[in-house]
């Protein structure tokens, strides 16, 4: 059973946001009140080690990716609230416990209860809900641990469990630069084709690029080609973070050097293999490549995606290649860009056609500097909750009453982060 972590300080923070919104933005404040407290009220549970397990919402499991995004906006409060800082610390410690259990797994159980997809053809275990290897599932916990340090000065998260998990992270990222040598396999019987890898669970063939292979996208759908460029962008950032951690906080010169080397190799791979051209002949980032000449031009509503590159800290908002990529992705040239009566934005092959994602709309706002555009996107989100005052996974651009996932904490918190950003309250990077 989950525990409520809504403290008087949280209520005061929500009241402060309400004041900043004022009467003109009362509708945005109302949604913030609901979504900001909902994660603290309904998704957090202490485990046997007194760390904190985070439910994704309507699925009773903890995703490494989702749990980071669910907690990230609270870093703003943590800058001045030790209780919230301690809460995030306990989540980070649980994330690295999970990573030590299996760095290839993307979602975990509260205890070793054998829940989840135990019939998948892969090396499952009782702690694991799902073992879809996603490069971003290694990146996200590092991001949260690093941002907790940057926003609060806390270093207690960088303990022996952290170091042991990072050794596994570095090993996996290195192995998957040469996926042909990897023992990882994944197949799911009697389900969507996107839930299994081809070639007896190995995935499509790839050539060496310097980038690191990922089996699945952050949507939990299988990659078409194994080098998921936005996930590799994210890897460059967190490997640089690890170099800093192992140089300035922990004295681990070998791990620092390993992280720096990997970051350099992956960055070179992105530069050499991770781009394509749009219909206008402009250089843009590809979504996926295989190192054999094949590319996918698209973007997905899940994060990391190409649209999120500045949000991840990979490049600046005004980077010329990014701007050309952004223009392409927010147009019909991206097969998962949908426009209709009630809005326009990125969707995903994970959800029905013409469903756009609130997560992607929030990222669209967070990756450009125009406050008027941020407000437009906030109002678009607010007008498409189907009266629930909550964000969903995706909604139909012709009828927002049609949506997927009524309770989706990641989307709720992305809305909160965009509103806080609009109000001038940001996570320190």
C-alpha positions in Angstrom: 0.0 0.0 0.0 1.4 3.4 -1.0 2.1 6.1 1.5 1.3 9.8 1.1 4.3 12.1 1.1 2.2 15.3 0.8 3.7 17.4 3.7 2.7 20.9 4.8 5.7 22.1 2.8 4.3 20.6 -0.3 1.0 22.3 0.3 2.8 25.6 0.8 4.7 25.1 -2.5 1.4 24.3 -4.4 -0.1 27.5 -2.8 2.9 29.5 -4.1 2.5 28.1 -7.6 -1.2 29.1 -7.4 -0.2 32.6 -6.4 2.3 32.8 -9.3 -0.4 31.6 -11.7 -3.0 34.2 -10.5 -6.6 34.4 -11.7 -5.6 34.4 -15.4 -4.0 31.0 -15.1 -6.3 29.4 -12.6 -7.1 26.5 -14.8 -3.4 25.6 -15.1 -2.9 25.9 -11.3 -5.9 23.6 -10.7 -4.3 20.9 -12.8 -0.9 21.4 -11.1 -2.6 21.0 -7.7 -4.0 17.7 -8.8 -1.0 16.3 -10.6 1.9 17.5 -8.4 0.3 16.0 -5.3 -1.0 12.8 -7.0 2.5 11.3 -7.5 3.3 11.9 -3.8 -0.1 10.5 -2.7 -0.5 7.4 -4.9 2.8 6.1 -6.3 5.4 5.8 -3.5 5.9 2.9 -1.2 8.8 2.0 1.2 10.6 -1.2 0.5 12.2 -3.6 3.0 15.4 -1.5 2.9 13.5 1.7 3.7 14.2 2.9 0.2 11.2 4.1 -1.9 9.7 2.1 -4.7 7.8 4.2 -7.4 4.7 2.8 -9.2 4.4 4.1 -12.7 0.6 4.6 -12.1 -1.8 2.1 -13.4 0.9 -0.6 -13.7 2.1 -2.0 -10.4 5.8 -1.9 -11.2 8.7 0.6 -11.1 10.3 1.7 -14.3 13.8 3.1 -14.1 12.9 5.7 -16.7 9.5 6.7 -15.4 10.5 6.9 -11.8 13.2 9.5 -12.6 10.8 11.6 -14.6 8.1 11.3 -11.9 10.5 12.7 -9.3 12.5 15.2 -11.3 10.1 18.3 -10.8 10.4 17.8 -7.0 14.1 18.7 -7.3 13.0 22.3 -7.4 11.4 21.9 -3.9 14.5 19.8 -2.8 16.7 22.9 -3.3 15.2 24.2 0.0 13.3 21.3 1.6 15.4 18.5 3.2 12.4 16.1 3.5 11.8 16.2 -0.3 15.5 15.8 -0.9 15.6 12.7 1.4 12.6 11.3 -0.5 14.4 11.6 -3.8 17.5 10.1 -2.2 15.6 7.0 -1.2 14.2 6.7 -4.7 17.7 7.0 -6.2 19.0 4.3 -3.8 16.1 2.0 -4.9 17.0 2.6 -8.6 20.6 1.5 -8.1 19.4 -1.5 -6.1 17.4 -2.4 -9.2 20.3 -1.8 -11.6 22.4 -4.2 -9.5 19.7 -6.8 -9.7 19.9 -6.7 -13.5 21.2 -3.8 -15.7 19.3 -5.2 -18.7 15.9 -4.9 -17.0 13.6 -1.9 -17.5 11.0 -2.5 -14.8 11.0 -4.1 -11.4 8.8 -5.5 -8.7 8.6 -4.2 -5.1 9.8 -7.5 -3.8 11.1 -10.8 -5.3 7.5 -11.8 -5.9 7.8 -13.1 -9.5 5.2 -10.7 -10.8 5.2 -9.4 -14.3 6.2 -11.0 -17.6 7.8 -14.1 -16.3 7.1 -16.1 -19.5 9.2 -13.9 -21.7 12.1 -15.7 -23.4 15.0 -13.9 -21.7 16.8 -14.3 -18.3 13.9 -13.3 -16.0 14.1 -13.3 -12.2 11.7 -12.8 -9.3 12.6 -9.1 -8.9 12.0 -8.3 -12.5 8.7 -7.2 -13.9 10.0 -6.8 -17.5 13.4 -7.3 -19.1 13.3 -5.2 -22.2 16.8 -3.7 -22.5 16.5 0.0 -23.1 19.7 2.1 -23.0 17.8 5.0 -21.5 16.9 2.8 -18.5 20.6 2.9 -17.6 20.8 6.6 -18.2 17.8 7.9 -16.2 18.9 6.8 -12.7 22.3 8.5 -13.2 20.5 11.6 -14.3 18.4 11.7 -11.1 21.4 11.0 -8.9 23.5 13.7 -10.5 20.7 16.3 -10.5 20.0 15.5 -6.8 23.7 16.4 -6.2 23.5 19.6 -8.3 20.3 20.8 -6.7 21.0 19.9 -3.1 24.7 19.1 -2.6 23.7 15.6 -1.4 26.3 12.9 -2.1 24.9 10.1 0.0 23.6 8.5 -3.2 27.1 7.8 -4.4 27.6 4.8 -2.1 28.9 1.2 -2.7 25.6 0.2 -4.3 25.9 3.1 -6.7 29.5 2.2 -7.7 28.7 -1.5 -8.1 25.7 -0.6 -10.4 27.8 1.8 -12.4 30.4 -0.9 -13.1 27.6 -3.0 -14.5 26.2 0.0 -16.5 29.7 0.6 -18.1 30.1 -3.1 -18.8 26.7 -3.3 -20.6 27.2 -0.2 -22.6 30.6 -1.4 -23.7 29.3 -4.9 -24.6 26.5 -3.5 -26.6 28.9 -1.5 -28.8 29.5 -4.9 -30.3 26.0 -6.4 -30.0 27.1 -9.5 -31.9 29.0 -10.5 -28.8 26.1 -10.0 -26.4 24.2 -12.8 -24.7 21.1 -10.7 -24.4 18.0 -12.1 -26.1 14.3 -11.2 -25.9 11.1 -12.7 -27.3 7.5 -12.4 -26.1 5.1 -15.1 -27.2 1.5 -14.3 -28.4 1.7 -10.5 -28.1 2.3 -7.5 -30.4 5.2 -7.9 -32.9 6.7 -4.7 -31.3 7.1 -6.6 -28.1 9.7 -9.0 -29.5 13.1 -8.8 -31.2 13.6 -10.4 -34.6 16.3 -13.0 -35.5 15.6 -15.3 -32.5 15.5 -12.5 -30.0 18.7 -10.8 -31.2 17.2 -8.0 -33.2 18.1 -6.8 -36.7 21.9 -7.0 -37.7 24.0 -3.9 -37.0 27.5 -2.8 -37.8 30.0 -1.2 -35.5 29.5 2.6 -35.1 30.9 3.5 -31.6 27.3 3.9 -30.5 25.7 1.4 -28.1 22.9 -0.9 -29.1 19.4 -0.7 -27.5 16.8 -3.5 -27.9 13.8 -1.3 -27.2 12.7 2.3 -27.4 11.5 4.3 -24.3 8.0 3.4 -25.4 8.9 -0.3 -24.7 8.5 -1.0 -28.4 11.3 -2.8 -30.2 13.8 -0.7 -32.1 13.7 -1.1 -35.9 17.4 -0.5 -36.0 19.5 -1.0 -32.9 21.3 2.3 -32.6 18.6 4.6 -31.1 20.2 8.0 -31.6 18.4 10.0 -28.8 19.3 7.2 -26.3 22.9 7.5 -27.3 22.7 11.3 -26.9 21.5 10.7 -23.4 24.3 8.2 -22.8 26.9 10.8 -23.8 25.5 13.2 -21.2 25.3 10.7 -18.3 28.8 9.3 -19.1 30.1 12.8 -18.8 28.3 13.2 -15.5 29.9 10.0 -14.3 33.3 11.3 -15.2 32.6 14.3 -13.1 31.3 12.2 -10.2 34.3 9.8 -10.2 36.7 12.7 -10.5 35.4 15.3 -8.1 33.2 13.4 -5.6 34.5 9.8 -5.6 38.2 9.0 -6.3 37.7 6.3 -9.0 40.1 7.2 -11.8 39.6 3.9 -13.7 35.9 4.3 -13.8 36.2 8.0 -14.7 38.5 7.1 -17.6 36.2 4.4 -18.8 33.2 6.7 -18.7 35.1 9.4 -20.6 36.3 7.0 -23.3 32.8 5.6 -23.8 31.3 9.1 -24.1 33.9 10.1 -26.7 33.3 6.9 -28.8 29.5 7.3 -28.7 29.7 11.0 -29.6 31.9 10.1 -32.6 29.4 7.5 -33.6 26.5 10.0 -33.5 28.5 12.5 -35.6 29.5 9.9 -38.2 26.4 7.6 -38.4 23.6 9.3 -36.5 22.4 11.9 -39.1 20.4 11.8 -42.3 18.8 14.5 -44.5 15.2 15.7 -44.7 13.1 16.4 -47.8 14.7 19.8 -48.1 18.2 18.3 -48.2 19.1 19.6 -44.7 21.2 17.6 -42.3 19.2 16.3 -39.4 19.5 13.7 -36.7 18.1 10.3 -37.5 16.0 8.5 -34.9 17.5 5.0 -35.4 20.4 3.7 -37.6 22.0 0.3 -38.0 25.5 1.3 -39.1 24.9 -0.5 -42.3 23.4 2.4 -44.2 19.8 2.2 -43.0 18.1 5.0 -41.1 14.7 5.8 -39.6 13.4 9.4 -40.0 10.8 9.9 -37.3 10.4 10.9 -33.7 8.4 9.3 -30.9 6.4 10.9 -28.1 8.4 9.1 -25.4 11.6 10.6 -23.9 14.4 10.4 -24.8 13.5 11.4 -28.3 15.2 13.7 -30.7 13.0 16.6 -29.7 14.3 16.3 -26.1 18.1 16.6 -26.9 18.4 20.1 -25.3 16.4 18.9 -22.3 18.7 16.0 -21.8 21.7 18.5 -21.8 23.1 17.1 -25.0 23.1 20.3 -27.1 21.9 23.9 -27.0 18.4 24.9 -28.1 19.8 27.0 -31.0 22.1 24.3 -32.4 21.6 24.4 -36.2 21.3 20.7 -36.7 18.8 20.5 -33.8 16.7 23.3 -35.2 16.5 21.7 -38.6 15.6 18.4 -36.9 13.0 20.0 -34.8 11.4 21.7 -37.8 11.2 18.3 -39.6 9.9 16.4 -36.6 7.1 18.9 -36.0 5.8 18.5 -39.5 4.1 15.8 -41.6 7.5 14.6 -42.7 7.5 12.8 -39.3 5.0 9.9 -39.7 4.1 10.2 -36.0 3.3 13.9 -36.0 -0.5 14.4 -35.9 -2.6 17.5 -36.3 -6.4 17.8 -35.8 -9.2 19.9 -34.4 -7.9 19.7 -30.8 -4.2 20.0 -31.2 -1.0 19.0 -33.0 2.1 17.2 -31.8 4.1 14.0 -31.5 2.4 10.7 -31.1 3.8 7.2 -31.1 3.5 3.8 -32.9 2.9 2.6 -29.3 -0.6 4.2 -29.3 -3.3 4.6 -32.0 -3.0 6.8 -35.0 -3.9 10.5 -34.4 -3.2 10.3 -30.7 -0.7 12.9 -29.5 1.3 12.6 -26.2 1.2 15.1 -23.4 4.7 14.1 -22.5 5.8 15.2 -26.0 3.9 18.5 -25.8 5.6 19.3 -22.5 9.0 18.5 -24.0 8.1 20.7 -27.0 7.6 23.6 -24.6 10.7 22.8 -22.5 13.0 22.8 -25.5 12.3 26.3 -26.8 12.7 29.7 -25.1 9.5 31.5 -26.1 7.2 32.0 -23.0 4.2 32.6 -25.2 4.7 29.3 -26.9 5.1 27.6 -23.5 1.8 29.1 -22.4 0.1 28.0 -25.6 1.2 24.4 -25.0 0.2 24.5 -21.4 -3.3 25.6 -22.4 -3.4 22.9 -25.1 -2.6 20.4 -22.4 -5.2 21.8 -20.0 -8.0 21.8 -22.6 -7.4 18.1 -23.4 -7.7 16.3 -20.1 -11.3 15.1 -20.8 -12.4 16.8 -17.6 -10.0 14.7 -15.4 -7.5 17.4 -14.6 -4.9 14.7 -15.2 -2.5 14.0 -18.1 -2.9 10.9 -20.1 -0.5 8.8 -22.3 -2.1 9.9 -25.6 -5.3 11.6 -26.7 -7.2 11.7 -29.9 -6.7 15.0 -31.8 -10.4 14.8 -33.0 -11.9 13.7 -29.7 -9.9 14.2 -26.4 -12.5 12.0 -24.6 -10.7 9.1 -26.3 -7.4 8.6 -24.5 -5.0 6.0 -23.3 -4.0 5.5 -19.6 -6.2 7.3 -17.2 -3.5 7.3 -14.5 0.0 8.0 -15.9 2.3 9.7 -13.4 5.1 10.4 -15.9 2.8 12.6 -18.0 1.4 14.4 -15.0 4.9 15.4 -13.8 6.0 16.5 -17.3 3.1 19.0 -17.2 4.2 20.1 -13.8 7.8 20.7 -15.0 6.6 22.7 -18.0 4.4 24.9 -15.8 7.2 25.5 -13.3 9.5 26.3 -16.1 7.0 28.9 -17.5 6.8 30.4 -14.0 10.6 30.7 -13.8 11.2 27.7 -11.4 13.8 25.3 -13.0 15.7 22.3 -12.0 19.4 23.2 -11.8 21.4 21.3 -14.4 
